[in-house]
Amino acid sequence: MNTSNKQADNTCKRRQRLHEIMIALIQKQEDFELMDVGASGYESSFRNKKDGDPAKWIERNQRILNKYQALVHTAIALEALLDAEEGK
């Protein structure tokens, strides 16, 4: 197998392992929230929401996005640790 095929295979294996780690982390979440898709359009969401406060949607979506980013960073760190263990 040539070098580029090995690299592609390693990348594929790494992505698969990251995917599996992410799934496991998500399953451990007690309350996994999704971002509010209605908050993407200011006008339509404002009319459809009772509270109608765009700052609240933005704050909530930022909190959820930060949680997603933390999950991704954790998965990457765990995958790196697993990779280091395999390298021993």
C-alpha positions in Angstrom: 0.0 0.0 0.0 1.5 3.4 -0.9 1.8 6.3 1.5 -1.2 8.3 0.2 -3.5 5.2 0.6 -2.2 4.6 4.1 -2.8 8.3 5.0 -6.3 8.1 3.5 -7.0 4.9 5.4 -5.7 6.4 8.7 -7.9 9.5 8.2 -10.9 7.4 7.5 -10.3 5.3 10.7 -9.8 8.5 12.7 -13.0 10.0 11.5 -14.9 6.8 12.2 -13.5 6.7 15.7 -14.3 10.4 16.3 -17.8 9.7 15.1 -18.2 6.8 17.5 -16.8 8.9 20.4 -19.2 11.7 19.6 -22.2 9.3 19.5 -21.1 8.0 22.9 -20.8 11.5 24.4 -24.1 12.6 23.0 -25.8 9.4 24.5 -24.4 10.4 27.9 -26.1 13.8 27.8 -29.2 14.0 30.0 -30.7 16.9 28.1 -29.4 17.2 24.6 -30.9 20.4 23.1 -31.1 21.3 19.5 -30.7 24.8 18.2 -33.9 26.7 17.5 -34.2 26.7 13.8 -37.0 29.3 14.0 -34.6 31.8 15.3 -32.7 32.0 12.0 -35.1 34.5 10.5 -35.7 37.6 12.7 -39.1 38.6 11.2 -40.8 35.2 11.0 -39.6 34.0 14.4 -40.5 37.3 16.1 -44.1 36.9 15.0 -44.3 33.2 15.9 -42.8 33.4 19.4 -44.8 34.3 22.5 -42.0 36.0 24.2 -40.6 37.4 21.0 -37.2 38.3 22.5 -34.5 37.7 19.9 -31.8 38.2 22.6 -33.2 35.1 24.3 -33.0 32.9 21.2 -29.4 34.1 20.5 -28.4 33.5 24.1 -29.9 30.0 24.1 -28.4 29.1 20.7 -25.0 30.4 21.8 -25.2 28.2 24.9 -26.2 25.2 22.9 -23.4 25.9 20.4 -20.9 26.1 23.2 -22.1 22.8 24.5 -21.7 21.2 21.0 -18.1 22.7 20.7 -17.2 21.3 24.1 -18.4 17.8 23.0 -16.3 18.0 19.8 -13.2 19.2 21.7 -13.7 16.4 24.2 -14.1 13.8 21.4 -10.9 15.1 19.7 -9.0 14.9 23.0 -10.2 11.4 23.8 -9.3 10.3 20.2 -5.8 11.7 20.6 -5.4 9.9 23.9 -6.5 6.6 22.3 -4.2 7.2 19.4 -1.3 7.9 21.8 -2.1 4.7 23.7 -2.0 2.7 20.5 1.3 4.2 19.6 3.0 2.8 22.7 
